[in-house]
Each structure stands twice: as structure tokens, then as C-alpha cells.
Amino acid sequence: MTGSPVILAAWLVLGLTGFAFVLAAQMRMLISVSLRRALTEKFGDDHGNEYTAAVAALGKTEQPGEHTRWLAETYPVPVSHLRLARRVTYTAPMAILLSLAFLRFVAGAF
């Protein structure tokens, strides 16, 4: 299993997983900022922590508040992208660790 194509494929998987993790983290930040700005424009500028909590509550099982409900109805595509980015940032670190373990212990790449 220490052949060159196996090691190359494992390095490619590791690189793509790392790229996906960084891209998802960037997506989470940019979408959150955009949604908080939309809330500020719609409801006013005096509830900063409430807007942050509304964006954080998107996609969770708890009872949605007024702001969270408005975001889900008005911006369904960014909300779904935010959910996808959250899933990737939760699962990508484990995939990176598994790729590194495969490279180290199975393929003997380093």
C-alpha cells in the first residue's frame, strides 16, 4: 500500500478536505454577517446580541423567535448554505485526522 498512486490519492484527499474546511469556515462567517446585516436593516440597530442569537438558532430544533422565523422565510437559500457550512465544519476535522492517520500508519508517507 505504500505505492505512489495510493500516497498521491491520500494527499489529494487530505488537501481537498482541508480546503473544504477552510471554505466552509469562511462561508459561515460571511453568511452570518450578511444575515445579521439584513436583520439590522429590517428591525433596527439596537439589538446586536439578539440578532447574533437569531442567526445562531437557525436550523436548530428549539422554538424559533421572530427574527429567526423571518430569516428562514425571507432568505431560505443562504440559510441552507449556512446549514451545509456548519455540517462541513463539524465533520471535516475528523476526516482530516483520518486522512493523516491513513498517510502515517497505513501508507507510511511520513
Backbone as a chain_set.jsonl record, in Angstrom:
{"seq": "MTGSPVILAAWLVLGLTGFAFVLAAQMRMLISVSLRRALTEKFGDDHGNEYTAAVAALGKTEQPGEHTRWLAETYPVPVSHLRLARRVTYTAPMAILLSLAFLRFVAGAF", "coords": {"N": [[0.812, -1.212, 0.0], [2.13, 1.089, -0.032], [2.554, 2.299, -2.396], [3.1, 4.741, -4.974], [0.762, 5.869, -6.347], [-1.276, 5.479, -4.424], [-0.425, 6.964, -2.223], [-0.355, 9.501, -3.373], [-3.083, 9.855, -3.974], [-4.123, 9.836, -1.379], [-2.92, 12.135, -0.311], [-4.143, 14.031, -1.958], [-6.824, 13.751, -1.156], [-6.58, 14.6, 1.489], [-5.77, 17.275, 1.07], [-8.001, 18.327, -0.33], [-9.981, 17.988, 1.6], [-9.046, 19.659, 3.628], [-9.191, 22.101, 2.252], [-11.974, 22.232, 1.872], [-12.789, 22.495, 4.522], [-11.706, 25.003, 5.28], [-13.003, 26.652, 3.414], [-15.685, 26.26, 4.166], [-15.651, 27.344, 6.742], [-15.151, 30.009, 6.119], [-17.48, 30.544, 4.629], [-19.414, 30.296, 6.656], [-18.797, 32.514, 8.273], [-19.135, 34.733, 6.491], [-21.827, 34.458, 5.615], [-23.176, 34.634, 8.042], [-22.577, 37.275, 8.818], [-23.842, 38.651, 6.737], [-26.541, 37.924, 7.12], [-27.009, 38.983, 9.67], [-26.731, 41.68, 9.067], [-28.922, 41.997, 7.379], [-30.984, 41.607, 9.219], [-30.526, 43.84, 10.834], [-31.124, 45.901, 9.054], [-33.834, 45.43, 8.604], [-35.117, 45.352, 11.185], [-33.939, 47.292, 12.791], [-31.209, 48.89, 14.646], [-30.615, 48.309, 17.32], [-30.39, 45.866, 18.641], [-28.111, 44.022, 18.846], [-26.924, 41.639, 20.08], [-29.159, 40.033, 20.156], [-29.68, 39.62, 17.459], [-27.435, 38.157, 16.719], [-27.892, 35.849, 18.205], [-30.22, 35.014, 16.94], [-29.322, 34.307, 14.369], [-27.585, 32.27, 15.08], [-29.423, 30.411, 16.016], [-30.625, 29.384, 13.785], [-31.793, 26.594, 12.059], [-31.788, 24.893, 14.218], [-33.402, 22.81, 16.702], [-34.882, 24.101, 18.574], [-37.552, 26.347, 19.578], [-38.267, 28.708, 17.155], [-37.604, 32.221, 17.184], [-38.983, 35.502, 16.476], [-37.169, 36.87, 14.795], [-35.54, 34.793, 13.806], [-37.429, 33.235, 12.479], [-38.226, 35.07, 10.5], [-35.844, 35.312, 9.037], [-35.581, 32.677, 8.042], [-37.826, 32.505, 6.387], [-37.488, 34.64, 4.582], [-34.876, 34.485, 3.532], [-34.194, 31.748, 2.374], [-32.268, 30.301, 0.867], [-29.585, 31.293, 1.584], [-29.752, 30.479, 4.264], [-29.882, 27.685, 4.053], [-27.37, 27.245, 2.925], [-25.8, 28.063, 5.042], [-26.394, 26.061, 6.908], [-25.283, 23.842, 5.59], [-22.581, 24.606, 5.56], [-22.088, 24.572, 8.304], [-22.361, 21.816, 8.842], [-20.182, 20.823, 7.393], [-17.996, 22.039, 8.687], [-18.166, 20.72, 11.091], [-17.673, 18.031, 10.474], [-15.381, 17.867, 8.861], [-12.876, 18.175, 10.328], [-12.548, 15.616, 11.537], [-12.354, 14.008, 9.269], [-9.964, 15.007, 8.255], [-8.176, 14.23, 10.271], [-8.438, 11.434, 10.048], [-7.457, 11.067, 7.465], [-4.808, 11.902, 7.796], [-3.984, 9.947, 9.639], [-4.231, 7.659, 8.05], [-2.306, 8.22, 6.076], [-0.003, 8.221, 7.661], [0.106, 5.756, 9.157], [-0.837, 3.635, 7.533], [-0.129, 4.06, 4.804], [2.46, 4.923, 5.146], [3.634, 7.387, 4.557], [4.943, 9.418, 5.876]], "CA": [[0.0, 0.0, 0.0], [2.981, 2.282, 0.0], [2.796, 2.709, -3.772], [2.984, 6.166, -5.249], [-0.612, 6.334, -6.599], [-2.065, 5.476, -3.187], [0.017, 8.112, -1.426], [-0.814, 10.71, -4.074], [-4.529, 9.966, -3.777], [-4.361, 10.195, 0.018], [-2.569, 13.552, -0.162], [-5.195, 14.811, -2.616], [-7.995, 13.733, -0.271], [-6.258, 15.461, 2.619], [-5.802, 18.664, 0.601], [-9.379, 18.724, -0.627], [-10.712, 18.083, 2.861], [-8.596, 20.902, 4.265], [-9.777, 23.21, 1.514], [-13.405, 22.277, 2.182], [-12.941, 23.003, 5.881], [-11.438, 26.449, 5.272], [-14.078, 27.282, 2.654], [-16.905, 26.232, 4.984], [-15.487, 28.321, 7.825], [-15.339, 31.323, 5.502], [-18.9, 30.674, 4.31], [-20.148, 30.548, 7.9], [-18.579, 33.898, 8.711], [-19.728, 35.693, 5.555], [-23.282, 34.356, 5.629], [-23.651, 35.161, 9.328], [-22.505, 38.741, 8.755], [-24.884, 39.124, 5.815], [-27.859, 37.765, 7.741], [-27.134, 39.973, 10.752], [-26.968, 42.985, 8.426], [-30.313, 42.011, 6.917], [-31.813, 41.833, 10.404], [-30.347, 45.229, 11.249], [-31.861, 46.763, 8.134], [-35.268, 45.201, 8.731], [-35.666, 45.585, 12.512], [-33.272, 48.373, 13.507], [-29.819, 48.648, 15.027], [-30.425, 48.32, 18.763], [-30.489, 44.516, 19.205], [-26.974, 43.286, 18.289], [-26.802, 40.282, 20.612], [-30.367, 39.305, 19.775], [-29.505, 39.22, 16.062], [-26.446, 37.082, 16.708], [-28.581, 34.658, 18.71], [-31.18, 34.57, 15.921], [-28.569, 33.619, 13.314], [-27.076, 31.028, 15.665], [-30.528, 29.478, 16.223], [-31.122, 28.863, 12.513], [-31.598, 25.175, 11.834], [-31.804, 24.106, 15.45], [-34.735, 22.285, 16.995], [-35.607, 24.934, 19.528], [-38.625, 27.174, 19.044], [-37.679, 29.903, 16.549], [-38.146, 33.513, 17.539], [-39.457, 36.334, 15.365], [-36.066, 37.163, 13.873], [-35.143, 33.544, 13.163], [-38.502, 32.872, 11.553], [-38.165, 35.991, 9.366], [-34.692, 34.932, 8.217], [-35.867, 31.414, 7.356], [-38.82, 32.747, 5.339], [-37.026, 35.619, 3.609], [-33.606, 34.079, 2.936], [-34.055, 30.295, 2.547], [-31.047, 29.767, 0.257], [-28.44, 31.484, 2.479], [-29.915, 29.67, 5.482], [-29.485, 26.309, 3.733], [-25.922, 27.254, 2.762], [-25.236, 28.138, 6.382], [-26.518, 24.72, 7.49], [-24.278, 22.997, 4.94], [-21.265, 25.017, 6.054], [-21.964, 24.066, 9.674], [-22.109, 20.37, 8.797], [-18.819, 20.578, 6.909], [-17.022, 22.396, 9.721], [-18.227, 19.731, 12.166], [-17.187, 16.723, 10.05], [-14.095, 17.924, 8.176], [-11.705, 17.87, 11.162], [-12.387, 14.173, 11.697], [-11.858, 13.489, 8.002], [-8.554, 15.381, 8.164], [-7.432, 13.34, 11.173], [-8.416, 10.092, 9.468], [-6.542, 11.095, 6.318], [-3.445, 11.933, 8.334], [-3.7, 8.629, 10.207], [-4.018, 6.734, 6.925], [-1.0, 8.521, 5.474], [1.085, 7.893, 8.576], [0.183, 4.379, 9.634], [-1.12, 2.639, 6.506], [0.665, 4.302, 3.606], [3.839, 5.185, 5.516], [4.103, 8.544, 3.784], [5.843, 10.231, 6.706]], "C": [[0.841, 1.256, 0.0], [3.313, 2.754, -1.401], [2.502, 4.177, -3.978], [1.552, 6.623, -5.564], [-1.484, 6.394, -5.345], [-1.706, 6.691, -2.338], [-0.451, 9.408, -2.062], [-2.315, 10.918, -3.872], [-4.852, 10.38, -2.346], [-4.012, 11.657, 0.269], [-3.616, 14.452, -0.813], [-6.455, 14.866, -1.759], [-7.765, 14.652, 0.911], [-6.321, 16.94, 2.215], [-7.209, 19.15, 0.313], [-10.217, 18.857, 0.632], [-10.324, 19.345, 3.616], [-9.164, 22.126, 3.583], [-11.264, 23.352, 1.81], [-13.647, 22.842, 3.573], [-12.743, 24.521, 5.923], [-12.54, 27.193, 4.53], [-15.37, 27.325, 3.46], [-16.817, 27.221, 6.138], [-15.682, 29.741, 7.295], [-16.807, 31.556, 5.156], [-19.716, 30.981, 5.551], [-20.009, 31.995, 8.335], [-19.291, 34.893, 7.798], [-21.254, 35.65, 5.564], [-23.839, 34.908, 6.931], [-23.644, 36.68, 9.338], [-23.622, 39.288, 7.871], [-26.275, 39.026, 6.441], [-28.053, 38.735, 8.904], [-27.358, 41.37, 10.184], [-28.39, 43.09, 7.9], [-31.265, 42.233, 8.088], [-31.713, 43.279, 10.881], [-31.134, 46.173, 10.355], [-33.368, 46.627, 8.314], [-35.812, 45.681, 10.084], [-35.002, 46.721, 13.287], [-31.943, 47.926, 14.094], [-29.605, 48.491, 16.523], [-30.449, 46.936, 19.416], [-29.361, 43.626, 18.68], [-26.86, 41.857, 18.771], [-28.006, 39.42, 20.256], [-30.27, 38.818, 18.328], [-28.494, 38.085, 15.946], [-27.079, 35.776, 17.185], [-29.575, 34.121, 17.686], [-30.475, 33.827, 14.803], [-28.031, 32.292, 13.838], [-28.176, 29.987, 15.832], [-31.082, 28.901, 14.924], [-30.791, 27.387, 12.381], [-31.578, 24.325, 13.079], [-33.242, 23.731, 15.783], [-35.526, 23.138, 17.97], [-36.648, 25.803, 18.828], [-38.045, 28.464, 18.446], [-38.386, 31.177, 16.999], [-38.569, 34.274, 16.295], [-38.355, 36.555, 14.334], [-35.629, 35.914, 13.108], [-36.174, 33.107, 12.138], [-38.467, 33.763, 10.306], [-36.996, 35.645, 8.444], [-34.974, 33.669, 7.409], [-36.867, 31.597, 6.217], [-38.281, 33.632, 4.229], [-35.784, 35.161, 2.856], [-33.398, 32.567, 3.068], [-32.752, 29.738, 1.959], [-29.816, 30.046, 1.119], [-28.538, 30.669, 3.768], [-29.51, 28.218, 5.207], [-27.976, 26.217, 3.508], [-25.222, 27.321, 4.118], [-25.304, 26.777, 7.075], [-25.476, 23.767, 6.906], [-22.879, 23.329, 5.448], [-21.047, 24.55, 7.492], [-21.657, 22.58, 9.685], [-20.677, 20.07, 8.365], [-17.8, 20.926, 7.983], [-17.077, 21.447, 10.915], [-17.59, 18.407, 11.75], [-15.794, 16.755, 9.423], [-12.899, 17.681, 9.096], [-11.487, 16.373, 11.385], [-11.87, 13.541, 10.404], [-10.375, 13.826, 7.805], [-7.71, 14.47, 9.055], [-7.35, 11.913, 10.625], [-7.482, 10.012, 8.267], [-5.09, 11.112, 6.78], [-3.054, 10.582, 8.932], [-3.45, 7.605, 9.113], [-2.648, 6.963, 6.31], [0.145, 8.061, 6.373], [1.199, 6.399, 8.822], [-0.055, 3.332, 8.549], [-0.198, 2.826, 5.307], [2.134, 4.558, 3.918], [4.449, 6.365, 4.788], [5.035, 9.437, 4.575], [6.024, 9.586, 8.063]], "O": [[0.31, 2.366, 0.029], [4.253, 3.528, -1.586], [1.733, 4.777, -3.227], [1.151, 7.684, -5.086], [-2.339, 7.272, -5.226], [-2.586, 7.364, -1.801], [-0.897, 10.317, -1.362], [-2.759, 12.039, -3.626], [-5.755, 11.186, -2.122], [-4.734, 12.348, 0.988], [-3.941, 15.514, -0.282], [-7.084, 15.918, -1.649], [-8.659, 15.405, 1.295], [-6.871, 17.759, 2.951], [-7.568, 20.27, 0.678], [-11.069, 19.74, 0.723], [-11.182, 20.023, 4.18], [-9.573, 23.08, 4.244], [-11.761, 24.465, 1.98], [-14.605, 23.587, 3.782], [-13.534, 25.234, 6.54], [-12.968, 28.259, 4.972], [-16.077, 28.333, 3.435], [-17.809, 27.867, 6.476], [-16.307, 30.573, 7.953], [-17.323, 32.653, 5.368], [-20.609, 31.827, 5.516], [-20.99, 32.63, 8.721], [-19.974, 35.796, 8.28], [-21.903, 36.695, 5.524], [-24.869, 35.582, 6.925], [-24.594, 37.305, 9.81], [-24.269, 40.276, 8.219], [-27.088, 39.941, 6.306], [-29.153, 39.253, 9.098], [-28.101, 42.161, 10.766], [-28.999, 44.158, 7.967], [-32.244, 42.967, 7.96], [-32.714, 43.87, 11.287], [-31.74, 47.131, 10.834], [-34.098, 47.61, 8.189], [-36.85, 46.342, 10.132], [-35.483, 47.074, 14.364], [-31.592, 46.747, 14.05], [-28.455, 48.54, 16.959], [-30.522, 46.848, 20.641], [-29.638, 42.567, 18.118], [-26.714, 40.944, 17.958], [-27.877, 38.209, 20.077], [-30.73, 37.72, 18.011], [-28.684, 37.158, 15.158], [-26.82, 34.716, 16.616], [-29.754, 32.908, 17.572], [-30.981, 32.809, 14.33], [-28.023, 31.297, 13.113], [-27.892, 28.79, 15.794], [-31.93, 28.009, 14.964], [-29.645, 26.979, 12.57], [-31.363, 23.117, 12.985], [-34.184, 24.276, 15.207], [-36.72, 22.913, 18.165], [-36.61, 25.964, 17.608], [-37.4, 29.233, 19.159], [-39.604, 31.203, 17.17], [-38.517, 33.741, 15.186], [-38.592, 36.437, 13.132], [-35.378, 35.974, 11.904], [-35.821, 32.657, 11.047], [-38.654, 33.279, 9.19], [-37.132, 35.68, 7.221], [-34.643, 33.6, 6.226], [-36.77, 30.921, 5.194], [-38.581, 33.405, 3.057], [-35.655, 35.424, 1.661], [-32.51, 32.14, 3.806], [-32.192, 28.79, 2.51], [-29.051, 29.117, 1.376], [-27.523, 30.222, 4.302], [-28.863, 27.591, 6.046], [-27.364, 25.21, 3.865], [-24.174, 26.705, 4.314], [-24.358, 26.387, 7.76], [-24.863, 22.984, 7.632], [-22.086, 22.431, 5.731], [-19.933, 24.172, 7.855], [-20.8, 22.125, 10.442], [-20.036, 19.17, 8.907], [-16.835, 20.186, 8.177], [-16.115, 21.378, 11.681], [-17.017, 17.719, 12.595], [-15.092, 15.745, 9.458], [-11.957, 17.015, 8.665], [-10.344, 15.917, 11.416], [-11.037, 12.636, 10.448], [-9.622, 13.024, 7.253], [-6.654, 13.994, 8.639], [-6.309, 11.263, 10.729], [-6.796, 9.009, 8.073], [-4.245, 10.416, 6.217], [-1.925, 10.125, 8.755], [-2.552, 6.771, 9.236], [-1.912, 6.011, 6.052], [1.157, 7.563, 5.88], [2.287, 5.835, 8.704], [0.487, 2.231, 8.644], [0.437, 1.876, 4.847], [2.977, 4.422, 3.032], [5.631, 6.352, 4.442], [5.846, 10.151, 3.984], [6.746, 10.117, 8.907]]}, "num_chains": 1, "name": "protein.A"}
